Each structure stands twice: as C-alpha cells, then as structure tokens.
C-alpha cells in the first residue's frame, strides 16, 4: 500500500513539523522546498498517496502546481490533496479542487489527527 506523503512547503521549520506529524501516523515522507522542485518531483516521481501543498512557494506557486499538474495528470486521480495556506480567501478559491484546506497556523495535533483519518486501510 502506498503510504507516501509529499510535503510541498518552503518554510523548513513548518515542513519539519508536518513531517513529524505524518510520520507519527505511519506515512513515509518526502519534502519539496519550492515550486520548481515540487514540479520536478511530481512529473518524474511516484505519485504520492497524500500531498500537503503550500500555496505561496518560490519559483512556481502552489496554485500553478495544482492546476498545471495535479488536476491534469491522471496519475494523481487518487492522490489526496490538502492545501495549507495562511490566506483563507485563496484556500476558499481552490477548495473545490482539493480534498481539504487547512488554514495556517496548523497545529501538530490538528494535522496528525486529520492525516490519521486519511491513512489508507492496512
């Protein structure tokens, strides 16, 4: 069972907190620290089960990644996508395209509990 989670987040401290929460519920975690790295990872790597996608990224925005790759490439049809953003209006604008929107600040416990419920069955 694919239990891979990809964190696309430029704030390294926040990415570490997200990774710890995801690992705590059994996910294998990868991290991309900017939009360009995320784009390359998504185009050439294994599709993850879950993606945490920050919307404000260097080089390529989360919105562009979402619309150009995640919603056009059929490899991601079953991938769960969670937007993580401090911009509630942006989260609302993309909410129909994703599974969940989490407004920052996001607590460790909040993310851990949500992702525990989303984990694939054993």
Phi, psi and omega in degrees: 000133179285112177242036181272130175243134177250122177261121177248098189206129181272343176277106187295325177296316178294319178300321178296318178296315178300316181298317180297318179297316181291317177297326180298336177254010171103007178279148165273136189240137169237158183225137171238127189266357175205170185296324181293315178296321179296315179301313179298316180298317182290323181288326189244351182257176176296136177295128179284161174288324186221139175234129168260117188241111171286145182269333181256096183237151172293149172077302180224129184287158175299323177298320179292319176299317181298309185282326183276330186242300191295327182263356179250340183262117184296344177297340184257012182302325182258002179285130175280134182237126176243118174280135173241116183210152174270352183262097184300323179295321178294316177304316178296320181298327182258002188299329180288342184267351187232172181277323180212152171238127176243126181268127179288145007282142180249126182278156175306311183296318180300312180291317179301313183294319178295311183290333175297322179287335183270348184302140180296148179295148181282000000 
